[in-house]
Amino acid sequence: MKRFEIVKKRQLNDTIHWYTIYAPLIARHAQPGQFIILRVDEHGERVPLTMAGHDSETGTIDIIVQTVGRTTMLLEQLNVGDCLADVVGPLGQPSKMEGLKRVCIVGGGVGNALAYPLAIGMHKHGIHVEMICGFKSKDLVILEDEFRAGVDKVHMVTDDGTYGEKGFTTDKLKALLDAGEQFDEIVAVGPAVMMKFVCGIAKEYGIPSVASLATYMVDGTGMCGGCRAIVGGESKFVCVDGPDFDGALIDWDLLIKRGKTFAAEEAEERAHVCKLTGGVRTNA
């Protein structure tokens, strides 16, 4: 196999794919919670993605990607046998598991893909793991079988009630806590607004919370400052200090505001990617 070759590609739903990539040096050192930064081609932007898994024996890493922007649209056009320009990692701090016995992980939408390696890793570490997997509707559900096979209990919820229980992840979390469920930690992975409310509920019930942040990044070494978040009144860089932080200490309003900074530019780029060639369309 060639370096950074796509050895497997699996479609999870209309917009989300699972890729297995040959990257033996990264696979040898990766731990749950860490991420990589890739470029599809030598002219492409650098995109951070959480690893969904790794196998040091086969020398492969797994990523689960939702097609939302220019780079992910280009990545979607690649197939088994194609190679990425480069992959850098493992980056970030591994998720902390010591001292934990019972954990509830709350995943929202594509955040469930990011929560998957952590949930599996914690379970393998001997921690009792309960997953709350939330989606807008049934057609967006991913990884249910994988979660059921890899953790202790799974609760499926959808906003519109087309699958599992009707409601939001926060509704199910409160119901579990009101029923007397005890957790050493609650982990939130997904949209910032959802994580804000999950961590708020954890604080209300006196339970420590951890949020896995996904912010804008460029270099992945803390030099550019694009991933900056305010945690406990101090500036932290998600790429080197995170991606996991104490959910009770995050300045959520600032984080959400910063997450919307390039919304217009991202929409413009999506509108100019040719789905046939991967090139940039013009109006000429």
C-alpha positions in Angstrom: 0.0 0.0 0.0 1.1 3.6 -0.6 1.3 6.2 2.0 -2.1 7.8 2.8 -3.9 5.5 0.4 -7.6 5.0 1.0 -8.0 1.3 1.6 -11.7 1.2 2.5 -14.6 3.6 1.9 -18.1 3.0 3.4 -21.2 5.2 3.0 -23.1 5.7 6.3 -25.8 7.9 5.0 -26.4 10.5 2.1 -23.7 12.9 3.4 -21.4 10.8 5.7 -18.6 8.4 4.7 -16.2 6.2 6.7 -12.6 6.1 5.3 -9.8 3.8 6.3 -6.4 5.3 5.4 -3.0 3.7 5.4 -0.9 5.8 7.8 1.3 3.5 9.8 3.3 6.0 11.8 0.1 7.7 13.0 -1.7 4.4 13.7 1.3 3.3 15.9 0.9 6.2 18.3 -2.8 7.2 18.1 -5.0 7.2 21.2 -8.8 7.9 21.6 -9.6 11.6 21.5 -6.8 12.6 19.2 -7.2 13.9 15.7 -5.4 14.3 12.4 -5.1 17.1 9.8 -5.3 16.1 6.1 -5.0 17.7 2.7 -6.8 16.1 -0.2 -4.3 17.5 -2.7 -1.2 19.6 -2.6 -3.2 22.8 -3.2 -5.9 22.0 -0.7 -6.7 23.4 2.7 -5.8 21.7 5.9 -8.8 20.0 7.6 -8.8 18.6 11.2 -10.7 15.4 11.7 -11.1 13.2 14.8 -9.9 9.6 14.3 -12.7 7.1 14.5 -10.2 4.4 15.2 -6.7 3.1 14.4 -5.0 -0.3 13.9 -1.3 -0.5 14.6 -1.1 -3.9 13.0 -2.5 -3.0 9.7 -1.1 0.6 9.9 -4.5 2.2 9.2 -6.5 5.0 10.7 -10.2 5.6 10.4 -12.0 8.9 9.9 -15.8 9.6 9.5 -16.5 12.6 7.4 -19.6 14.6 6.7 -19.6 16.3 3.3 -20.3 20.0 4.2 -17.6 22.1 2.6 -15.2 22.3 -0.4 -12.5 19.9 1.0 -15.0 17.3 2.2 -16.7 17.5 -1.2 -13.4 16.8 -2.9 -12.7 14.0 -0.5 -16.0 12.4 -1.2 -15.0 12.1 -4.9 -12.0 9.9 -4.0 -12.3 6.1 -3.9 -10.4 3.1 -2.7 -6.8 3.2 -4.2 -6.7 7.0 -4.3 -4.2 8.7 -2.0 -4.4 11.9 0.0 -1.7 14.5 -0.3 -0.7 14.3 3.3 -2.0 13.4 6.8 -0.5 14.8 10.0 -1.0 13.3 13.4 -1.8 12.2 16.0 -2.6 15.7 17.3 -4.2 16.9 20.5 -4.4 15.4 23.9 -5.8 11.9 24.5 -9.1 11.7 26.4 -8.6 11.2 30.1 -10.2 8.0 31.5 -8.4 7.3 34.8 -10.7 7.1 37.8 -13.9 6.8 35.8 -16.3 4.0 36.4 -19.6 5.1 34.8 -19.8 7.7 32.0 -22.7 9.0 29.8 -21.6 10.2 26.4 -24.1 12.5 24.6 -23.6 12.7 20.8 -25.5 15.1 18.5 -25.7 14.4 14.8 -22.4 13.9 13.1 -20.9 14.4 16.6 -21.8 10.7 17.2 -19.0 9.9 14.7 -16.6 11.8 16.9 -17.9 10.2 20.0 -17.5 6.7 18.7 -13.8 6.2 19.3 -14.1 7.7 22.8 -17.0 5.5 23.7 -15.3 2.3 22.4 -12.0 3.3 24.0 -13.6 4.0 27.4 -15.5 0.7 27.3 -12.3 -1.2 26.5 -10.7 0.6 29.5 -13.3 -1.1 31.7 -15.7 1.9 32.1 -19.4 1.5 32.0 -20.5 3.6 29.0 -24.0 4.7 28.2 -24.6 6.5 24.9 -27.3 9.0 24.1 -27.3 9.3 20.3 -29.4 12.2 18.9 -30.3 12.9 15.3 -32.8 15.2 13.6 -34.6 12.2 11.9 -34.3 8.5 11.1 -32.6 9.0 7.7 -29.6 10.7 9.5 -28.9 7.9 12.0 -25.4 6.4 11.8 -23.3 3.9 13.8 -26.2 2.4 15.8 -25.0 -1.2 15.4 -21.4 -0.2 16.1 -22.4 1.5 19.4 -24.6 -1.3 20.5 -21.8 -3.8 19.9 -19.2 -1.6 21.7 -20.8 0.0 24.8 -23.0 -1.0 27.6 -26.2 0.8 26.7 -27.5 3.0 23.8 -30.4 5.4 23.8 -31.5 6.6 20.4 -33.5 9.8 20.1 -34.7 11.9 17.1 -36.0 15.4 17.1 -39.1 14.4 15.0 -39.7 11.0 16.6 -39.1 9.0 13.4 -36.7 6.7 15.2 -36.1 5.8 18.8 -37.6 8.2 21.4 -38.9 11.6 20.3 -37.0 14.5 21.8 -33.6 16.1 22.2 -30.5 14.6 23.7 -30.9 16.9 26.7 -34.4 15.6 27.3 -33.1 12.0 27.5 -30.2 13.0 29.7 -32.5 14.8 32.2 -34.8 11.8 32.2 -32.0 9.4 33.0 -30.7 11.6 35.8 -34.2 12.1 37.2 -34.6 8.4 37.2 -31.6 8.1 39.5 -28.9 7.1 37.0 -25.4 7.9 38.5 -22.5 8.9 36.3 -18.9 10.0 37.2 -18.8 12.2 34.1 -20.9 13.4 31.3 -19.2 13.9 27.9 -20.8 16.1 25.2 -19.8 15.8 21.5 -21.7 17.6 18.8 -22.9 21.1 17.9 -21.7 23.8 20.3 -25.3 24.8 21.3 -26.1 21.2 22.2 -22.9 20.8 24.2 -23.6 24.0 26.0 -26.9 22.7 27.3 -25.6 19.2 28.0 -22.9 20.7 30.2 -25.4 23.0 31.8 -27.5 20.0 32.8 -24.5 18.2 34.2 -23.6 21.3 36.3 -27.2 21.4 37.6 -27.0 17.8 38.8 -23.5 18.3 40.2 -21.8 16.0 37.7 -18.4 16.9 36.1 -18.7 17.4 32.3 -16.3 17.3 29.4 -16.9 18.8 26.0 -15.0 17.8 22.9 -14.5 20.9 20.8 -14.2 21.2 17.1 -13.0 24.7 16.1 -11.3 26.4 13.1 -7.7 25.2 12.8 -4.8 25.9 10.4 -1.5 24.5 11.6 -2.5 22.3 14.5 0.4 23.3 16.7 -1.0 26.4 18.5 0.8 28.9 16.3 -2.1 30.4 14.3 -4.5 30.9 17.2 -7.6 30.1 15.0 -8.8 27.4 17.4 -8.7 29.6 20.5 -11.3 29.1 23.1 -11.8 30.7 26.5 -11.8 28.1 29.3 -11.9 29.2 32.9 -11.1 32.8 31.8 -7.9 31.8 30.0 -7.1 31.4 26.3 -6.7 27.7 25.3 -5.8 26.3 22.0 -8.0 23.3 21.0 -5.3 21.8 18.8 -2.7 21.4 21.6 -4.6 21.8 24.9 -7.7 19.9 23.8 -9.9 18.9 22.2 -11.4 17.9 25.5 -12.2 20.6 28.1 -14.1 21.0 31.3 -17.6 21.9 30.1 -18.4 24.0 33.1 -15.5 26.4 32.3 -16.0 27.0 28.6 -17.2 30.4 27.5 -19.9 28.9 25.3 -21.3 32.2 23.9 -18.0 33.3 22.6 -17.2 29.8 21.2 -20.6 29.8 19.3 -20.0 33.3 18.0 -16.5 32.4 16.7 -17.9 29.3 15.1 -20.0 31.4 12.8 -17.1 33.7 11.6 -16.6 32.1 8.2 -20.1 30.9 7.5 -20.6 33.1 4.4 -17.2 32.2 2.9 -17.9 28.5 3.5 -21.2 28.7 1.7 -19.6 30.5 -1.2 -16.9 27.8 -1.6 -19.5 25.0 -1.5 -21.4 26.7 -4.3 -18.3 26.8 -6.6 -17.1 23.2 -6.4 -17.7 21.1 -9.4 -19.0 17.7 -8.4 -17.8 16.2 -11.6 -14.2 17.3 -11.7 -13.6 18.6 -8.2 -12.4 21.9 -9.7 -13.7 25.3 -8.9 -16.5 26.5 -11.1 -16.6 30.0 -12.4 -19.3 32.1 -14.0 -17.4 32.6 -17.1 
